[in-house]
Amino acid sequence: MYSTLINLFNENINLTKRILPDFPLQQHYRNECDKLKQQLNSSLNEEEQLLLEELLETSAYEGTYNDYEAFIAGFRLASLLMVEVFHNQDHLLENKEQYLRHFIHRPYS
């Protein structure tokens, strides 16, 4: 555990390489996206091309923000699971009754 914390502190852990593997299907979609962007760009005037570029950049920023929020939510969930598994402390949940109702997917009576 301390080894991981030390490496994280020293920025020796690069999650990007682990999160973004180069799967063939991923590469296919990347190529398809580039091809469609080129086709669209060739049919636009200069002002429209700039607008398209701005749209794509803004969309990428939004995606980054969503990834950031998903990472935090996943980390919190994993931490909660670790606490529950290793310490059997499910009473740490803010509202255990609501959690259990949601878990079993039926109304509480």
N, C-alpha and C positions, 0 to 999 in steps of 0.2 A: 504494500500500500504506500509506504513512504517513498519508494522508488518512483511510483507513478506521480505522486504529488510533487516530488522534486523535479521530475522531467517536465511536468506541466508548468511549474513555476519558471523553469529555465527555458521554456518555449521549445522543448525538444519533441513535443508531440504535435504532429500535423494531421488534424482530422480531415482536411480536405482530400488528401490522398486516399483515405479510407472511405469517405462518403461518396466520392465521385469516381467509382471504378469505370473503366471504359468497356462496357458491355457492347456486344455487336448491335443489339437493338437500340441502345442509347446512341451509338454512332450513327445508325440509320436515321433516327429522328433528327439528330444534329445536322446531318447532311441534307435531309429533306427540308428542314427549316432554312438552311442557308440557300438552298435552291429556290424556295418560294420567295425568300426575301430579295434575291437577285431578280427574279421575274417581276416582282412588284416594283422594285426600284427602277427597272428599265422602262416601266410604263408611267413613271411619275416625273413631274418637272422638278427643278432644283428645290423649290420651296416645299413641295410635298415630300421630297426625299428627306429634308431636314426634319419635317414634322414626324415622319415615320421613324426616323432615328431617335428623336426625342421620346416618342411613344415606347419604343423598344427599351430604351434606357430606363424610363420611368417604371415600366413593367418589371425589369430586372431588379430595380431597387425594391419594389414591392415584394417580389419573390424572395429577396434576401431578408427582408423584414419578417416575412412569413416563416422562412427557414429558421431565423433567430428565435422566434416565438415558439416554434415547434420543438427546437432543441431544448429550450428552457423547460417547456412542459414535459418533455420526455425525461429530462434529467430529474425533475421533481418527482415524477411518477416512479422512476427507477429508485430514487432515494426512499420514497415511501414504501415501496416493495421490499427494499433491503431492511428497513426498520421492522416491518411486519414479519418478515421471514426470520431474521436473526434474533429478534427480541420479543416476538409475539405481542407486539404493542399496538394492535389495531385500534385501541382506545385513543390513539393520537389523532385519529380522524376527527375533523371538526364536528361532523354530524354523522355518527356511525349509523343511526337509524335510517337517515336519508340515503346513505351509501348502500345499505343492505337492500332497501326498497328498489333502488335503481338496479342493483346487481341481479335481483331475481325477476325483474321486469313484470311485476304485477302490483296492483294497488295494495296498499297496506290496510288491513281491516282490524 
